[in-house]
């Protein structure tokens, strides 16, 4: 330990700037939390009083329920066994000791730390809760099933309940069985293996032989699931807190559409994992080639990273992409000993290189939310993993037939790879994969500093202009459409054209007056016919003046000619908006403004 720290200190001393940056970050956090003033608080595990405090409000309770419901991950739903409906299920059997497990107090200690429970785990991260406020998984399902007209039976639970009966009798009576399993873990005390408790595995096997079976899991991390082929449905939560029961019940009966995604890979067998070290030294020879990033070794996944099913179906389409060609070219193959930029930004920043505009459509029959995931591949770096997660965005709850447009932004850090020889190097070729998991991906989008064309095979929606009524005016405005309708707004992915209108004079009844020939109108027509050559020359002269003036404005660097709202926009990235849409048309600037000023417009 001392040898390691001495080596780190010597290495840091060689780069004084890095050492000062590290010290500055630590001190800034200490001053922000006012740890330099008086009592700095407790140090776990000597925090019994603070951990036992109960700070509850109705808003806290509702927030806990919302978060837990969004975190439910549906791994399997065979033959649409879920959601449960009274038309399919009259009696529901609940099995397993975790179904009615209670909070464990702070006084049940293992290795000096709270042993914990299936709601928040153990160790210093354990949250003490009151069983008076806890709704167990069993009780939450019973409460929800009443409104559905479903009777709930139980067996092999921790406590005996009103409808508790022997397991054999329950298997005969129930239409569907639900097995609730959980695992405990604390720091400094590893799990002996990645399997469920033998008793829980036996219950799952016995139940699956009798009736359609759904497994509810309350876990600290990955587990092996050899039972996945035997059961009809699997729902998972990673320590969902006191609202775990509410979240499971809402997902089971379809009150909430599961939208959680796996933050890790579920291995198929123990051979598909990286074996732990048992000696005094742990050599991480795999580097970052773990989980979904390890595509070269024969390690299989039962459920891939990012996986999560829904009660509805979604379509993910790329509408367009914006590339800052100058900025990317200036960073190409640049190396640095420190990271370039910061990852994980939601909005565009000065170092943003590429932005993708993505449309998500709910094509099913129930509301739901989807998480769009973006994985980068760097073909020129043979040492880099084949896939690396570089961004993700979650939609709001979309109604059936609804859609939402999301934006994914990637900066210098996102397009950089690290090696001990070269440090951080910005890549000049990127293949970006969009999808709903690390295995369910669309065709790759090829990105480079020179890219200008439509990305991939996705279609482009064309939305025609709609008339804008003006009820107080005597003039009605109608759009004039060409052979193909003109698209409107961001995300259309085709040429954005100005709306052309025509006016009609209305009569007393509100209808357009008919053009009835008269002597006065004939005389006027003759006059207009005689003036046509002169009018034509004037129009041509005016057009030439406008074109010359527009060209002068676009070539000028004088900021005084710019609108006031654009005067301080010089620091914004200069996006290349050129794009060939599905209809083969050239896209004009995305923001309203005269042609020639698009380089001052901010990205979306």
Secondary structure, DSSP 4 states (H G I P E B T S, - for coil): -HHHHHHHHHHHHHSHHHHHHHHHHHHHHHHHTTTTSS-----TTS-HHHHH-----HHHHHHHHHHHHHT-EEEEEGGG--S--TTT-SEEEEESGGGG--PPPTTSEETTEE--BTTTBSGGG-----TTT---HHHHHHHHHHHHT-EEEEES-SS--TTB--HHHHHHH-SEEEEEEE---BTTB--SSSSPPHHHHHHHHHHHHHSEEEEEEE-SS----GGGGT-SEEEEES--GGGHHHHHHHHHTTSS------SS-EESSGGGSPPPP-SS----TTTT--GGG--SS---EEE-TT--B-SS-EEEEEEEEEE-HHHHHHHTT-EESS--S-S--SS--TTEEEEEEEEEEE-SSS-B--EEEEEEE-TT-TTS-S-EEEEEEE---BPTT-EEEEEEEEETGGGEEEETTTEEEE-SEEEEEEESSSSSB-PPEEEETT--S--TT-------------TTSSEEEEEPP-SSPPB-STT--S-B-PPPEEEEEB-TTSSBPP----HHHHHHHHHHHHHHHHHHHHHHHHHHHHHHHHHHHHH---GGGS-GGGTT-TTS---B---B-TT--B---SSSS-TT-GGGSPP-
